[in-house]
Amino acid sequence: MNVDHVPLVTTPTMEITPALSAPIPNTVQPLAPVTDLCQILYKFITPYVLEAWRWALHDAGISQDYPNLMHDLKFGSPIGNPPSLDFTFIPKNGARERGTVENSSAQAARPVNSVAEQR
């Protein structure tokens, strides 16, 4: 078995230049500013003019129909379980009552059987 020895370089390839280092001053960790939680929590920000909504509901006579609306506009709507729905309303489709939808779809869906019918 032939083994070649790799020459080991013990001298540095770069000249070492001694230099003085700047002293690092001792720094004391500054205290964090005190945060008044009342200043940042529970702020009521809304794009709505609440008094205008209140007067509009009152003038229309529908304040009693939406008892939670002013509270929800100011504080936000609840995310949890909403109140149950008492009823739903689905208006009738006027075009379907006139028969225009059924007639046009029935004609489009009818297959053409002969060349005479295509003309």
C-alpha positions as CSV (number, residue, x, y, z in Angstrom):
1,M,0.0,0.0,0.0
2,N,1.4,3.3,-1.0
3,V,0.7,6.3,1.3
4,D,1.8,9.8,0.4
5,H,2.1,12.2,3.2
6,V,0.5,15.6,2.8
7,P,2.8,18.4,3.8
8,L,1.4,20.3,6.8
9,V,1.7,24.0,6.6
10,T,2.4,25.4,10.1
11,T,3.1,28.9,9.2
12,P,0.2,31.3,8.7
13,T,-0.5,32.4,5.2
14,M,-1.5,35.9,6.3
15,E,0.4,38.3,8.4
16,I,-1.1,38.9,11.8
17,T,-1.5,42.6,12.5
18,P,-2.1,43.4,16.2
19,A,-4.5,46.3,16.8
20,L,-6.0,47.9,19.8
21,S,-9.7,47.2,20.3
22,A,-12.2,49.9,21.3
23,P,-13.5,49.3,24.8
24,I,-17.2,48.2,25.0
25,P,-19.0,50.4,27.5
26,N,-21.2,48.7,30.0
27,T,-24.8,49.4,29.0
28,V,-27.8,49.2,31.3
29,Q,-30.9,47.8,29.8
30,P,-33.4,50.6,29.6
31,L,-36.7,50.2,31.2
32,A,-39.6,49.6,28.9
33,P,-42.2,52.4,28.8
34,V,-45.3,51.7,30.9
35,T,-48.3,51.1,28.7
36,D,-51.7,52.3,30.1
37,L,-54.0,49.5,28.9
38,C,-57.0,51.8,29.1
39,Q,-55.4,53.8,26.3
40,I,-55.1,50.9,23.9
41,L,-57.8,48.4,24.9
42,Y,-61.5,48.8,24.5
43,K,-61.3,51.5,22.0
44,F,-64.5,51.9,20.0
45,I,-63.6,52.5,16.4
46,T,-66.4,52.4,13.8
47,P,-66.9,53.9,10.4
48,Y,-70.5,54.7,11.2
49,V,-71.9,57.9,12.7
50,L,-73.8,56.3,15.6
51,E,-76.0,59.2,16.4
52,A,-77.1,59.4,12.7
53,W,-78.0,55.8,12.7
54,R,-79.9,56.2,16.0
55,W,-81.9,59.1,14.6
56,A,-82.6,57.3,11.3
57,L,-83.9,54.2,13.1
58,H,-86.0,56.4,15.4
59,D,-87.4,58.6,12.5
60,A,-88.3,55.5,10.5
61,G,-90.0,54.0,13.6
62,I,-88.0,50.8,13.4
63,S,-85.8,51.1,16.5
64,Q,-87.8,48.3,18.2
65,D,-87.3,46.0,15.2
66,Y,-83.5,46.2,15.7
67,P,-82.9,46.4,19.4
68,N,-79.2,45.3,19.2
69,L,-78.1,47.3,16.2
70,M,-76.7,50.3,18.0
71,H,-74.8,48.1,20.4
72,D,-73.4,46.0,17.5
73,L,-72.4,49.0,15.5
74,K,-70.5,50.4,18.5
75,F,-69.0,47.3,20.0
76,G,-69.1,44.9,17.0
77,S,-71.4,42.0,16.3
78,P,-71.1,38.9,18.4
79,I,-69.1,36.1,16.9
80,G,-70.4,33.3,19.1
81,N,-73.9,31.8,18.8
82,P,-76.2,34.2,17.1
83,P,-79.8,34.3,18.1
84,S,-82.1,31.8,16.4
85,L,-83.9,32.9,13.2
86,D,-87.6,33.3,13.8
87,F,-88.5,33.3,10.1
88,T,-87.0,33.6,6.6
89,F,-88.2,35.4,3.6
90,I,-87.6,34.4,0.0
91,P,-89.3,36.5,-2.6
92,K,-90.9,34.9,-5.6
93,N,-89.1,35.1,-8.9
94,G,-91.2,37.3,-11.2
95,A,-89.8,35.9,-14.5
96,R,-90.6,32.3,-13.4
97,E,-94.2,33.3,-12.6
98,R,-94.7,34.7,-16.1
99,G,-93.4,31.5,-17.7
100,T,-90.6,33.1,-19.7
101,V,-87.9,31.0,-18.0
102,E,-89.6,27.7,-18.6
103,N,-90.5,28.5,-22.2
104,S,-87.1,29.6,-23.3
105,S,-85.3,26.8,-21.5
106,A,-87.7,24.2,-22.8
107,Q,-87.2,25.3,-26.4
108,A,-83.4,25.3,-26.0
109,A,-83.4,21.9,-24.5
110,R,-85.6,20.3,-27.1
111,P,-83.6,18.1,-29.5
112,V,-83.8,18.6,-33.2
113,N,-84.6,15.3,-35.0
114,S,-84.6,16.0,-38.7
115,V,-83.0,18.4,-41.3
116,A,-86.5,19.8,-42.0
117,E,-86.9,20.9,-38.3
118,Q,-83.6,22.7,-38.5
119,R,-84.8,25.0,-41.3
